Structures are given as C-alpha cells and as structure tokens.
Amino acid sequence: MTLVGFYIGNHDSNISIFTDGIVKYLKSERVNGIKHHQADLNYFKDILKKWNITQIDAIAFSDGNRNGLGCCEPNQFYKQIDPLFDNIETFCIDHHYSHILSAWPLINMDQVNIGVAIDGRGDNNFRTAIIKNPGTLNPQYKYVTQKRGIPFFFNTLGNLSHLTGNYLDYAGKLMGAQAYGKIDYEYVNRIKCSEIGEYVYDLISKIQWRGEVPLNTSEFFNFNNQSFLDWLATVHYVLECYVIDLFKSYCDKDQFIVYSGGCAQNTVFNEKLFEMFPNLVIPPHCYDGGQSLGCLEFLRIYHSLAPFSPEGFPYWQNDIENSKPDSNTIGKVSELLSNGKIVGWYQGRGEIGPRALGHRSILMDCRNKNAKDILNQRIKHREPWRPYAPSILESQANKWFNIDRPSPYMLRAVTVKGEKMDIIPSVVHVDGTSRIQTVAKNSDINDSYFKLLEDFYSLTGVPMLLNTSLNAGGSPIFGSQEQCIDLYKSVPLDAICMGNQLLIKE
C-alpha cells in the first residue's frame, strides 16, 4: 500500500510517503534553500514524479484552508474531500490533530491518552487544542481556544523590539534574551497566570510594568534596556506558568501525553513539563515541519494498518547519503576541534526538525570561551544573547548536567553542574542552562557522530562538542554537499567533513 501525507500551509511545507514498508520524508526548504519555504500542490506532484510514485492508494493533507484546499469544521478532526490527484481517496486533516499524530515515530499512538497542541493558528483559527484519545478514529476535544496565544505574542514582541529575520524565528530569539532579565515575582502575583492565555496581549497593551504600560513607553522594547529584559523574563515566566496550569488542568501525571505545535520548541517550558509528566513525548519536528507525518499516521489508523517502522528516525530527510568517515578521518576531525578549529560535519541523511542533531552540524570545542563570538562573527551572525548548544555522550550527561533521562532532540534546557560550568563556557547560557543533545551508542544511524564524541572525549577529557546547524545565517539546514562546499569556500570555516572526505584550509 502506498500512502501520501503533505502539509501545504503558509510555511515549512513537507511531504511524507509510506511505500514498500518504509517512510520517506522531504521538507521543501532543504531542496531549494529557502528557509520556511511554502510549496504548492504542483510542487508536491513534481516530488512524487521524481520519486517514481505512480500508484497511490490514499492521500491526507493539512492546510487549514490557507491555500483553499480544505479546512475541517470545528467539530471535525478529518473529512473526506474531492480527490486532489486522479480519483485518489483524499482526506483533509485538522492542523492540531495532525501535530499530535506526528509523534508516532516516538510512541505507539494507541498508548497516548492526551495530545496537546499549542501553536500560532490551526483550522478554524484554533490556537490551542487538547485532544483525548488522539490515536483513535474517535478523538475528543477537551479544550480549544481561538484567542491569539503565545506564538503570536512573541511575534508581536519581535516586531516591537525590531528583531530581524523571519518572524517565525522570533520566539526562539526572545527565549534566549529573556534569560538576561530578572523575574519580578510581585508582578507575577498580580496576574492570574492560569487565564493569561485568553488575554495575553494585555501584557503589552494594558497591564502596567513599573508604573507604565509597555506599549505606551517610549523605546521600551530595546535589548539594551534592562527594564525590558526584566519584563521579558517576567512575562516569559507568566506564560510558562500558564502552560503548566493548562497541562495540570487536563493531564494526569502518569498519562502518556504528546505535546506538539510551535510552542513545544520552548525548551524552558519543556524542562518544567518533563519534570512533572514522566511520560511526556515531544517530537523534534513539533513545528509545522512534522505535519505530513501526522497526516500519514491518520491514514494508517484509518486503514487499520500495522504501526510504521521508526527505523532511522530522526534522520529521514530525503537527501543523498554518503560514505561514513573511517577512524582515521574521525581522529583528524577530533584533533582539529581540540585545536580550536571550526569544522562542518555532513553525514548520512539529514535530521527532521529545525535543530542539528549531528548529521548536519557545525562543531567547535566547548572549552573555548570565545567560541560563541567566533561563530557569530565568522559564520552565523546571530544575536549576541542567543546561546549555542552541546551534544554529549549519553553515558556522561548526568556527570555534567542535572538530567535524569536522555534528551536526544535538544528540547530541554537543563542546568549545568556548578563545577563544570567553567570547563565548557561556550555552551552555558547566562542562566546556567544548556539545551543539550544526548547521543547514545545503541544505534548505527548516528554511529559516526557518537565515535567523534567518543574520540574527542578520549583526547580532551570532555565528552561533548558545541553543535549548531550546518548553514549560514538566514538559510535552512543544508541538504546537499554542494551547499556545504559553497559555504566552506565563502566563509572562514576551517574544515568540512562529508562522509569520509575531509577538506582542510591551510
């Protein structure tokens, strides 16, 4: 059976296919190099032709009527519509429902009791949805709201504070900046956090901060203004409390919970949620880049098929695989890194999601206290307050961080142990946390990266590396070796390792 799922919303278009017993995935931005690319129906038809997919049994897509293709009614999670392709059975899937179903590579959806999706906008302008029994054909809404919530709030703050780049990235930038402020708990106590999601814009336009309404205060939204940073830290904490209260209201501690949507990328919120809900699952593709996987899972449930194989996950981008680096090449890369060099690392298939997970990475030595500034000046050109993250051998993680379970997808902001902070200054944020990726030995899908970390550990006594995405500022993670070579030639990147090919600048 051949099944096709795709997402055709305003940004981050992607397509997934189940055929011959395997799942294939492609995000359009990895092909054309346009970050957050929006595809159209013809684009996906061309992809299917390139993949030689000629026989399709069923199609499901998520759109929310953004492209005029379809939208589910408020009481619907899916509906059959007129075929989009040559009389093929076609379903339109609710945006939030698809978000939740996309977690299937991490958990059998039959086990999931509650799904939570918080994002910018779904079908019928729903901003948040909590769904009971999402892994069945009879899910139930437990809560929905159409009020503009957390993602749009941060987009507005980004505009007011004159951030540059794509608005979809503002929330992540502000998450880094809020750590430079001090929470005003007296202000927090004046707000009913459990209800703030219904009137979040009042934080900007109505509720006074230190005697004035922020929106009415000249030049308030300025990163050089400590009062703004304190306010940002405080309202970020207020929204964290709101999210936690929302979970507490609708989820029991021991339930299996899937959390998805753009807000699920907030690692500060996530850390508290992981502490409270031990069976919480957040997929690395929790933003709209995972929508096609949710549509595919709907078709599996609808047709009563066996669960798809998660083999190889999350390294599912449909780009070209290459040969693996041998031990000699890995040793050379390790030496380069220990000597302070910046090394690009392109191995196997690309990872799903917005964060580099060791297949499409730029690497540096965490011990270099200037690594962050060097990367920003030479390659990434990021705002100075944004942190960089480390990848660490899973077996060593609890010796360096306060963590009690694996964190393979950079979705948690964990506290660095005090005695270790000065050893790895380039990956410790101002609040003493790191957004870590733990790398395990239990699979050969990431074995080259594991061996590199192991080799670096043997050489330096530090079991981790600074790991950021293999791209230049403003572009998506690279999907081809040609892009890597262009980057290597055009910026001060000291070396790049693609498979077993190692290029080093003299």
N, C-alpha and C positions, 0 to 999 in steps of 0.2 A: 504494500500500500504506500502511496506517495501523498504526503500532506504538505501544505504550504501555509505558513503564517507570515504576515508582514505588518509593519507599522508605517503609516503614511501621514503622521501628524505634522506639526509645524517645524519640527526639528528632530535630529537624531534618528533618521529613518533606518530601518533594518529589516532583514528578511531571514527566515529560518525554514529549512526543509527537512522532512523526515523521509528518507528513501533508502531502500536496501538495508534497513535495520540501523541506520546511523543518522545523526542530526548534523546538518551543515548550517552555518550562520555567516552572515555578512552584514557589516554596518557600512553604509554608503560612504561615510566620511573617510574611511580607511582606503577607499579606492580612488576618490577624486581629490583628497587632500583639503576639503572644505570643512572646517570644524562645525559640528552640529548641522550637517547638511540635511536639507529637506528634499526627498525624492518625490517622484510622481509614479503613477501606475505604469507608464511606459518604461520607466527606469527598471522597475521590477520585472517586467516582461522581458526586457533585454537580458537581465541577470539569469532568468530561467533558461533563455536560449543559450547563453554562454555555458551554463551548467548542463546542457543537453537534457533538460527536463521536458519531456514531450507528453508524458501521461501523468495527469494529476487527478487524484480521487476527491479531494476536498480542499477548500481554502477558507482561512479565517483571518480577519484583519481587524485592527483597531484604528479608528480615525477620529471619532467624536465629531464627525461632520465638518472637520476643518477643511477637507478637500471635497466636500459634497458627496462623499461616498456612502455615508451612513452614520447613524447615531442610535444607541439604544434608548428606549423610553425609560423614565425614572424607575419603573418597577421591573425592568428587564436587565438581565446580565448578558444576554446574547439573543440574536434573532437571525433567522434565515432571510436572505435577500435575493434579489435577482442576480444571477451569476455575473461575475466580472470578467471571467475568462471562459469562453467556449462551452457554455452549458455545464460548467463545473459547480457542484454543490458549494455554496458560499455563505459564510456567516460573518456578521458584524458583532464584535465583542466589546463589552463595556471596558473603558480605559482602566479603571481601578481594579476591576476583576482580573484583567489581563496582567496588570502589575503583580498581583498576588500569585496568580498561577505560574508566573515566570520563575518562581523559586524551585520548580520541580527538580532541577539537577542536584539540589542540596537536600531535599526531603521528599518522601512519597506524599503526594498531596492528600491521599486518603487519611493520613495521620493529622493533618492540620485542623485545629479547632477554630481558630480565628485568624483572619487576614486583616491587616491594617495598611491602608494606602494614604499617604499624605503627599500631595504634590500641588503644582500650580493650577491645573484645570483638567478635568476629565469630561466625560459625557454629561450633558445637561448642566454644565458649569459646576458640577460637584468638585469640591476642592479636597475633601477628606471623605473616606468611606471605610467603615468597619464591617466586615462580612463574615458571617458564621458559616461553617462547613463549606469553604470555597472549593474543595476538591471533589464536589459532587455536582450533579446537574440541577440540584435544588438548593443553591445557596440562599442566604437570607441577609438583608441589610440589618445591621444592628444600630448603625448611626451614619448619617450623611450630613454634609453642610455645603451650602453654596457660597458662604461668606469667604471673601478673599483671605487666604491664610498666610502661612509662614513663607513659602517661596516668593509670592508676590510682594510681601512685606520687605524681604531682603532685596528684591529687585528695585523697589522704590528707594530704599536706603542707598543702594549703589548709585542710582541716578542723582540723588540729593548730595551725595559725597563725591560726585564727579569721578567715579571709577571708570576705567577704560576697558575696552574689550567687549566680548559678548555678554549680554545681560544674564544669560543662563549660568555664567560663572561667578556672578556677584556674591551669591550666598557663601560659596567656599572661601572667597577672599575676605568677606566680613567675619567668617568663623575664625580665621587666623588673626584678624585685627582685634576682636573682642578680648582676646587674652591679655592685651596690653592695658585693659581697664580694670577698675576695682568695683566689685558689685556693691551697690548701695542697698542694704537689706531693709532699711527703713522705707525706701521707695517700694521695694517688693511687697512689704507687708501692707501697703496701702492699696494693693491691686488684688483682685480675685483671680488668681492665675488660672484656675480651672475653667474660667469663662473667657479669658482674654482672646482665645481663638476666634470668638464671634465678633470682636470689635478691635482687632489687632492694630488697625490704623489710628486708633485713639492714642496709642503710644507716641505717635508723631504729631498728631494734629490737635489733641485735646488735653491730655494728661500732662500736668506741669512737671518739669525737671529742674530742681534747684531754683524754683521761683518763676520759671518761664516755660512756655510751650515750645518745644524744639523747633517746630516748623516756623514759628514767628521770631526766632532768634537769629539775628544776622550772623552768617558764617559759622553757624553751629556745627554743621556736618563737615568737619575738617579733621583729618587724621593727625594733624599737629595740635589739635585742641584736646587736652587731657579730659576735659569735662565730657566731650563727645565720646571718647574711648570708655570712660566710666559708664556713661549712659548706654553705650553699645553692649558692654559687658553685662549690665544690669538687665536690659530688655532681652538679651540672649538667654540669660538665666530664667527670666519670667517665662519665655517661650519653652524652655526646657521643662520647667515645672508644669506647663500646660500639657505638653506631650506626655509626660509621665502620668499626670492625672487622667488623661484620656485613656491610656493603657490600663491604669488601675480600675477605671470605671467599667471597662468592657472585657478585660482579660484576667483570667485567674493565673496565679503564679506558675502552676505546674502544667498549664496548657501548652500545646505546640502552636506557636504563633509565627506567622510570616509577616514581616514588615517591609514594605516597598514604597516606591514613589520617590521623587526627588529629595524630600526631606530626610529620607533614610540614609542620605550621604553625610549627614551631620554627625561626625564621629564623637563629638562631645555629648550630644543627646544619647547616642547609641551606647556609650560606655555605661551610663546610668541604667539604661534599659537592660543591657546584658547582665548587670549585677542583680537586677530584680526579677528577671524572667529567664531562668536557666535553659529553657527550650526555645528561645527566640532564634529565628533564622532571618538573616538579611542577605539577599543575593548581591554579588558585586555589580550586577547590572540593574540595580534598583531604580535607576532613572529610566527615561523612555527608551534607551538603547536595548532594554530587555523585553520590550513589548511583543516582538514577534515570537519569542519563546513562550510567552503566556498564551498567545493565540494558538500555537502548535499544541500546547498542553490541553487546551479546550477540545481540540479535535480528537486527541487521544481519549479523553474522558467520554466525549460524545459517542465515539465509535467503540467504546469498551475495549480498547487495546491494552496490551501489557505496558507497564511503565517504560519510557525511553531509557536507553543506557546513558549515564552521565560520563562515560569513559572519556578522558582527555580534558574534561572541564577544569578550569575556565578558558583553556587555550583552544578556542573554537573559531577564531576569525578565519575566514576562507582566503588566507594568503599563502604564499609559497613557502613550503618547508625547506630547510637546508640541512647540510650535514652537521653533525654535532662536533663541538670542539673537543680535541683529544686532551689528555692530561698535560702535555707539553704546552699547548696553547693556553689552557686554563692557568697553568703556572706563570706564564708570561703576563697574562692579564692581572693576576694577583700581584705580581711584582710592580707592574705599572701603577696599580691603585695604591699600593703601600708607599710608593714614591710620590704620591700627591697628584697623579695624573687623572684627567677626566676621560673616561672610557665609555663609548657606546656599546651596547650589548643587544644583538639581534639574533634570537634563537627560536627555532621551531615555529609553531603557529602563534599568532598574536592573541593576547588575552581579551576576553569580553569585559566591557566596563571602561570607565574613564581613568582608571589608575593602573600604572605599570606594575606588573606582578612578576617581573624577572624574565620576560621574553622580549620586551621592547623597552629597554631601560637605558638611562644614562647613570653611570655609577661613579662614586667617589668614596674616599676614605672618611668615615665618620669622625676620626680623631682630629681631622684638620679643622681648626676653629674658624678658618676663613673660607671653608668650602661653600657655604651658602652665598657669600658675597661674590666669590669667584664664578660660581654658576650663573648668578644673576647678571653679572657684568659681561660675561663672555658668551653665554648661550641663551638662557631662559628669559631674562629681562622681566622678572616678576617683581611685584611689590615687595619692599624690603621686610614687611612684617609677616609674610607668609612662610610657614615652616616647610622643611623638607623631611621626608620620612625614611626610616630604615627598614631593610629586610634583614631578618635574623634567623639563624638556625633554631628551629622549634625547640630542640632539646636544651637550648641555652636561654630561652626567652625569660623564664622566671628567675634567672640569676641577675638579669639586668633591668627587668620591668616588673611592676606589680600586676601580674597576669596569671590566671589560673586555668586558662584553656587556650587552644590555638586561635590565632587571628590571621587567617590566610589571605584576607582580601582588603586589608587597610581600612577597615570600617570601625576601628575603635581608637580612641585617644587615651592611652594608658600611661600611668605615672612611671617615670624613670626612677629607679632606686637611687637614693641620695648619693651613695658612694661612687656611683657610676657616671653621674652627670658630667663631671669634668673630663672624663675619658672620651666621651662621644659628643662634644659640644655642638657639632653641626646638625644633629638630628633631635636636639632637645629644644622644644618650644619655650617661650618665655614663661609659661605656666607650669613648666616641669613635666610636660607630657610628650609622647611621641605617637604618631599614627602608624603603628608597626604592621609589618607583614611577617608572619612566621612561615618558615619554609621547612617542610618535612621531608624525610627520606623515603616515605612509603610509596612513592610512585616515580616511574621513569619519565613522566611527562615534563617534569621540571628538574630532571637529574643534573643537567649541566649547570644550572644556577645553584643547586644545592652543593655540587662539587666545588664551584667557585667560592662560595661562602665558607665551605669546609677548608679549602686551601688557604684562603685569606686568614681564617682563624688560626691555622697551624703556623702561618708566617708571622702574625702580629699579636695573637692572643685576644683578638676582638672578633666575635662571631657574627659580625654584621657589616653591611655596607649602606651608605646613603644611596637611595634608589628613587629616581624621578623618571618621568616619562620620556621616551626617545622621540623628541620633536623639538622644534624651535618654538619660541613664544608665539602663541596665537594659532598654531596649527594642531590638528589632531595627532594622536599617536601614529607613528609611521607604519604603513602596511607593506612597504616594498624596500628591497635592498637599494634600489636606485635613489630613493629619497634619503636613505642613510648616507650613501656616498656623497650626494649633493651637500648634505649637512656637514659631513666630515671635511669637505673641500672649502666650504664657505664660512665656517666659524672656527674658533680656536678649540676644537675638540682634539685631544691629544692622540686618541686611538679609537678604532672601532673594530669589534669582533663580530663577524657574521658567519655563523656556523663555525667552521674551522679556519676561516680566513681572518687574519689579524692584520689590519693596516695601522702603521705607527708613523706619526710625523717625526721627522728628525729635529 
